[in-house]
Amino acid sequence: MNDKLEIRTGRLEPVELRAADGGIGVLAGYASRFNSYSQNLGGFVELVDPAAFNKSIADAVPVMARYNHEDAYLLGTTDAGTLRLSTDNLGLAYEVDLPDTGAGRDLRALAGRGDVRHSSFAFYTMEDEWSVTDQGFPLRILRSVQLIDVAPVNNPAYRDTTAAVRSLSERIGMDLDEFATLTPEARKERLLHETPPAPAVEEQHDDEQRATHSPIALMQRRLILDDLR
C-alpha cells in the first residue's frame, strides 16, 4: 500500500441538500466518478475503476465525512451510521446527516445557496496500474484504494500528486530524482515502450478486489475517529 494520502475531486453533479426528520439536513453527492478521465495531473490522467472502493465498503472500513477534509469540520462517520456510502454505475455516492454544530449549520447554509457544489475523497492507493489512453497519454488506473474520507469542498482543484508520480517512476524503472529530470514527452515515451494500451473507458472490471486492508491500520483508524468525537 502506498503510504502517502492522496485527494481527488469527483467531476459529477453538485451536492444536494435534503430535508431530514429530526435533524438539520442531509447532504448527498458523488465523491468519485468511475471510468472517467481526470484533468491533466501534470503529465498523466487518472481513471477510477468501478471496483476501487469495494473492499473498503465490504470490510466496513471506518470512513469520515469532513468539510474540506479538515478534522475540525467533522460531519459524520460510517461507524456511527451518520455517513452512508454506496456505489452505482456513476460512481461513489455518499449521504451524511449534517450535525447541529457550527460546521454543520454553515455547510447547510452554503450548500443551500449553491456556494458549495463539489465533493472529493481522500485515500491510500492499494493497487494501481499504468497504461496509456487511445491518444498515447500516460494513464493511471486506480484499481483498489483504502478510503479515508469523503468531503464537500469549496475548491475542486486536485491536490498533491506526489504519490502518483512515485508510482509512475517505479513503473518505468527509474528512481524519483532521475524521473524528475525527464520532460513530460520523455516520460510518455518511456511508458509507451513498456505499457500495453488501456482498455476502453466504458469497459467494466471484475468487482472482486485483490487488495486487503491491514487489521492494524483499521484499528488505528478507529482510534483516530474516537479521538475526534
N, C-alpha and C positions, 0 to 999 in steps of 0.2 A: 504494500500500500504506500502511495506517495504521502509523505508526512507534512506536506505544505497545504494549508487550507486554500481552496480556490472559491471564487464567487463568480457566478454568471447570471445574466439577466435574460428572462424569458421574453420573447417577442410575440406577444399574444394580445388578446383583448384586455382592456383596462380592468382594474379591480372593481368589484361590485359590492356595494354596501346594502345589507339586507336587515330588515327588522327582526327582532328576536324577542321571544316571550321571556320575561324576567331578566333581561339583560339590556345593554345599551346598543347592541347591534352585532351583526356577523359580517365579517369581511371575507370575501371569496375571490379567488383568482387562480391563474396558472403561473407557477414558478418557472416552468420549463416547457419548451415545445419539442416534440420528437421529430426526428427526420427532417430538420430544417437547418440550413446552413446559417451559422452565425455571421456577424460582420467580420471584416478582416481584423484579426487579433495580433497583427504585427508580423505578417508573413505566412499566416496559415488561417484556416477557418475550422470551426468545430461543428460537430453534429452529435446529438444525444440519441443513443439507442433506446428504443421503446422499453427495453428490459433493464435499463440502467438503475432504476430505483426499486426494482422488485425485491431485492434481498433486504434492503432497509425496511420496506413495508412489511414483508413476510416475517422478519425477525423482530418486529416491534421495536426497532432501534429508537431510543429517545430523541425526538426532534423538537426544536423550538420554533416558534414564530416570533420574530423580533423586528420592530420597525427600524429600517436602515441597518439591520444586522447588529444593532447596539444592545449590549447586555442591559443597559439602563432602561430600555424600552421593550421589555419582555411583554408579549401579548398572550401567549398560550403555549401549551406543550402537549405532545401526544400522550405522555404519561398521565397527565391529569384529565385527558379527554376533552380539553378545550381547543385542541388543534386536531383536525381530521384531514388525512391525506388520501388521495386516490389517483389512479391513472386511467386514462381513456385513450381514444385514438388520437387526440390532440397533444396531450402531454401530462405533466404532473399538476394536479389540481389540489387546492387546499381551501379549507374553511376554518376560520378562527373566531371564537367567541370573544369579542373585544372586552377587556376588563374595564371596570369602573375606576380607572386610575387616570392620572394626568395624561400619560401616553395614549391610553385607550380613547379618552374623550377627544384629545387633539386629533388623533388619526380619524376618528369618526367624522369630525367636522371637515377635515381636509379632503377625505375621500368623498364625502357627500357633496362637496363643492367641485370635485374633479381636479383638485390640485395634486393629489397623489393618485397615480394611474398605473404604475408599473410594479412588477414583482421580480424577485430574483431568488437564488438559492445558493447556499454555501455547502461545500462538500470536500471530501478527500477522495482522490481517484484510487479505486481498487484495480481497475483494469482499463487500459485504453489501447487503441490501435491506430497506426498511422497509414494513410493511403494518399491518394490524390483525387481531385474532382475530375469530371469529364474534361475540364479546361486545363488540367495539369497543375492545379494549385494544391499545395500541401493541405491535407485534411486530417484532423484528429477526430476519432470517433470515441466517445465515452461509452464504454461497454458496461461498466459496473462502478458505482460510486457509493460511498458511505455518506448519507445525507445528514447534515448538521442542522441546518435551519432553512426556513422559507421566510421571505421578508417583503412586505410592501416597501417600496423605496421612492425617494424623491428623484434621484438621478439614475437613469437606466444604463449608465456607462459601464462597460466591462471593467473588472478590477484586474489586479496583478496577474499576469500570465506566466510568471517565472516557472511554476511547476510544469506547465505545458511545454515551455521551451526546453527545460531539462529533459523531459520525456522525449522530445524530438531529437535532441543531441545524442541521447542514448540509442535511439532507434537507428541513427545513421553511423553509430560507432565513433563518436567524437566526444572529447571532454568539453565541458561547458565553456571554458575560456577560449579554446580553439574555435568552437562553434560560433561564439560571439563575433569573431573576426570575419565570418562569411557574410556576403551580401545576401539579400533575400533571394535573388536569382540563383546564386550558388547553392543555397540551402535547398531550393526547389529541385535543382539538377541532381544533387546528391540523393534526395528522396526518390525522384523519378527513376533513378538507376537501380534502386533497391526495393521498390514497393510496387505491388500489383495495383491496378485501378480499383477504386472503391465501388461497392455495389450501388445501384440506383438509390436515390434518396427515398423513394417510395417503398423500397423493399423492407419487409418486416423481419425481425430476428427472433430466434427462439427465446421464449420468456424465461427459460432456465438460466440462472446466473452461475458463473463459475467461481466468483469470489466469495469469501466468507468474512464475517466480522469477528474480530477478536473479543472473547468474553471479557478480558481485562479492559479493553477500550470501552466496551459498553458499560462496565461498572464505573469507569472514570467519568463517562458522560453523565450517568445518573447522579453521581456525586456533585457534578457541576450544576445540574439542574436543581438539586436540593438546595445548594447554596444560594441560588438565585431567587428561590421562593421566599 
